Amino acid sequence: MRFSAMTGQRPKRRRATAIGMASAGVAATLALAACSSSSSTPASSPSSSSAPSSSAPSGSSSPSSSAATSASAVAANPAKPTVLLDWFPNPDHASLYLAQSDGDFTSAGLQGVTLQAPSGSQDALKLVSTGAMPLGISYEPNVVTAASQGLDVEAVAALIPTPLNTLLISSQSGIKTIKGLAGKKIGTNGDPVETATLNTILRRNGVNPSSTQQIAVSEGLIPAMLSGNVQAIISGYRNVEEIQLKLKGQPPVAFNVENEGMPTYDELVIVAQKSKLASDPGYAAMVRDFLAGLAKGDAAAQARSSAAIAALKPVVGAGGYTDADINAMVPVTVADYKNPLGFGEMSTAKWQAYADWMLANKLITKAVTASDAETDAFLPGKG
C-alpha cells in the first residue's frame, strides 16, 4: 500500500535484523547500481515496500529500479555527489532541500548535489558500503547493526540528533499513562527494534510486556488507532504521526521514548564509505564540502521554518502530504535539528550506550565499539 498522510501507512524504517550483506546480496546490489541511471524520472515501486508509485518531483527520484547511479558514474563526478535518502522526501529532509534550493552545497565547493529516493530503507547502507553511492541517509540503530556485521560504512554527521519515535496513546481510549496499557492492544510495525523499544518502556513503567497484546498492524498505524483496533502505537514519529492525529482532531497522549527508559540516539545520520574516507583524499574532501553546505541548510531551516516549508513542498507530493501537513510538520521537525553539541555532532558515549542496549536485547549478536561506527572528523571546523 502506498504511504500517505491520510492513511498513515508507513514503511518499516528500521529493520535492524535485515541489513546483512552476504556475497550474493552484494553482487545483486552492485548489479542494481550498474544497470541504473541518475535519471529523476519516475518508475513503479517494488511491491515489497510501501513506496509511492506516483511521479517524483524535479530534483529527486521515486523509489524504483533507478534507485542508484553506477559506481563508475559516481567516481566520475566526485564534485556532484548523489545522496541516497532513507525514504521518499518527507519533513525529516527539510534541511537537505533547503540547502539545495539556497545553493549552499555549491557555495561550499560542490558543483551540485542530487537527493535521490531509494527503493527501500536499507538501500543507503548497502550501496554506500559497496561504493555504489557516495553518501546516504540512515538511522543510528541501522548503522550500529551494520557495524556489527562488518559493513564498510560510517556515520559522519547527525541529521536529526534526537529520537523522533514516540509511544502514542489514543485520545479515544481514556488511557492517560503507560501503566494503563496493561491488558491493552498496542500496534507495532513488526520491527524487532521497535518491539524491544516498546518492551523497555513498558517494563520501566511497571507493565509486564506479556500482559499487553502487541499487534503488527497491516492497515497502517494511524488507521489502526483511529478505528479503535489498537489503543496505542509505537513507531509513530512526533513530527509526523502525532501531527496527523492532532490535525484529525484526536491529539494523542504522547511519550517520547528517550524520556521513558530508552537510551537516546540520533534518529537520522549521514553515512559514508568508511574505507574510502581513510584512503581517498578527494572523497574525504567531498564529504567535508557536503557537510559544510548542509550545516548552512540546517541553520537556515531552524531560523526560517517558512523557507524550509517552501523548499520541501515541491518534492513531497509522492508521500501524499498536504500543504496543511507540511505547514504543521516542518516547524516541529526543524526544532529537533537543534544539536546542543553543535551541528552534526554525535556523542560517542551515547552511541555506545545504545549499541550496548541493542546487544543486551539481542538485536545484534556482536558487540560494537561506537567509535568504529561514527566519526565527527569531517564536520565543519574539524580536521
JONORLIN-V500731 format. One record per residue. RES is the residue in one small letter. PSI is psi in whole degrees, -180 to 180 (none if undefined). Layout:
res: <RES & RES>
psi: <PSI & PSI>
//
This chain:
res: <m & r & f & s & a & m & t & g & q & r & p & k & r & r & r & a & t & a & i & g & m & a & s & a & g & v & a & a & t & l & a & l & a & a & c & s & s & s & s & s & t & p & a & s & s & p & s & s & s & s & a & p & s & s & s & a & p & s & g & s & s & s & p & s & s & s & a & a & t & s & a & s & a & v & a & a & n & p & a & k & p & t & v & l & l & d & w & f & p & n & p & d & h & a & s & l & y & l & a & q & s & d & g & d & f & t & s & a & g & l & q & g & v & t & l & q & a & p & s & g & s & q & d & a & l & k & l & v & s & t & g & a & m & p & l & g & i & s & y & e & p & n & v & v & t & a & a & s & q & g & l & d & v & e & a & v & a & a & l & i & p & t & p & l & n & t & l & l & i & s & s & q & s & g & i & k & t & i & k & g & l & a & g & k & k & i & g & t & n & g & d & p & v & e & t & a & t & l & n & t & i & l & r & r & n & g & v & n & p & s & s & t & q & q & i & a & v & s & e & g & l & i & p & a & m & l & s & g & n & v & q & a & i & i & s & g & y & r & n & v & e & e & i & q & l & k & l & k & g & q & p & p & v & a & f & n & v & e & n & e & g & m & p & t & y & d & e & l & v & i & v & a & q & k & s & k & l & a & s & d & p & g & y & a & a & m & v & r & d & f & l & a & g & l & a & k & g & d & a & a & a & q & a & r & s & s & a & a & i & a & a & l & k & p & v & v & g & a & g & g & y & t & d & a & d & i & n & a & m & v & p & v & t & v & a & d & y & k & n & p & l & g & f & g & e & m & s & t & a & k & w & q & a & y & a & d & w & m & l & a & n & k & l & i & t & k & a & v & t & a & s & d & a & e & t & d & a & f & l & p & g & k & g>
psi: <138 & 139 & 142 & 161 & -15 & -44 & -27 & 2 & 130 & 141 & 159 & 100 & -42 & 105 & 84 & -21 & 6 & 27 & -12 & 141 & 77 & 166 & -37 & -38 & -38 & -44 & -42 & -40 & -45 & -35 & -40 & -46 & -39 & -29 & 4 & 176 & 175 & 13 & 147 & 15 & 147 & 159 & 172 & 149 & 159 & 147 & -13 & -5 & 177 & 30 & 151 & 152 & 4 & 173 & 141 & 147 & 163 & 134 & -4 & 164 & 144 & 154 & 124 & -174 & -13 & 37 & -11 & 147 & 161 & 154 & -37 & -37 & -39 & -45 & -30 & -19 & 63 & -21 & -2 & 65 & 149 & 134 & 117 & 118 & 169 & -25 & -172 & 161 & 134 & 177 & -28 & -26 & 13 & -42 & -34 & -47 & -30 & -42 & -39 & -47 & -29 & -6 & 21 & -32 & -39 & -37 & -21 & -6 & -6 & 158 & -18 & 164 & 132 & 126 & 119 & 135 & 150 & 177 & -15 & 159 & -9 & -6 & -39 & -47 & -43 & -49 & -35 & -39 & -36 & -6 & 4 & -19 & 138 & -37 & 156 & 170 & 131 & -163 & 146 & -46 & -37 & -36 & -40 & -44 & -44 & -41 & -38 & -23 & 0 & 20 & 147 & 68 & 151 & 138 & 131 & -7 & 148 & 121 & -46 & 105 & 30 & 153 & 144 & -15 & 139 & 156 & 118 & 128 & 132 & 137 & -19 & -13 & -23 & 1 & 132 & -14 & 159 & -36 & -30 & -3 & -6 & 128 & 2 & 168 & 130 & 125 & 138 & 169 & 7 & 0 & 128 & -35 & -42 & -38 & -45 & -38 & -49 & -46 & -36 & -44 & -43 & -48 & -40 & -27 & 18 & 21 & 126 & 120 & -32 & -14 & -11 & 161 & 105 & 119 & 122 & 104 & 144 & -23 & -3 & 148 & -47 & -50 & -38 & -37 & -44 & -32 & -13 & 7 & -27 & 155 & -13 & 164 & 148 & 153 & -4 & 134 & 143 & -19 & 1 & -76 & -40 & -38 & -42 & -46 & -39 & -42 & -25 & 5 & 17 & 68 & 125 & 165 & 119 & 138 & 116 & 133 & -35 & -14 & 0 & 35 & -6 & 140 & 140 & 163 & 168 & 119 & -53 & 141 & 155 & 132 & 146 & 168 & 119 & -48 & -35 & -30 & -36 & -28 & -18 & 101 & -34 & -41 & -45 & -39 & -39 & -43 & -42 & -44 & -42 & -46 & -32 & -41 & -41 & -35 & -38 & -42 & -38 & -48 & -41 & -39 & -40 & -36 & -31 & 81 & -28 & -37 & -38 & -40 & -46 & -37 & -31 & -34 & -39 & -15 & 1 & 7 & -36 & -22 & -4 & 14 & 140 & 168 & -38 & -40 & -53 & -40 & -34 & -34 & -38 & -46 & -37 & -40 & -50 & -25 & -30 & -4 & -23 & 123 & 112 & -20 & -13 & 157 & 129 & -12 & 141 & 138 & 115 & -38 & -40 & -37 & -40 & -43 & -39 & -41 & -40 & -37 & -42 & -42 & -44 & -29 & 14 & 30 & -21 & 156 & -5 & 134 & 145 & 133 & 119 & -38 & -14 & -13 & -18 & 154 & 143 & 8 & -16 & 6 & 158 & 133 & -3 & 154 & none>
//
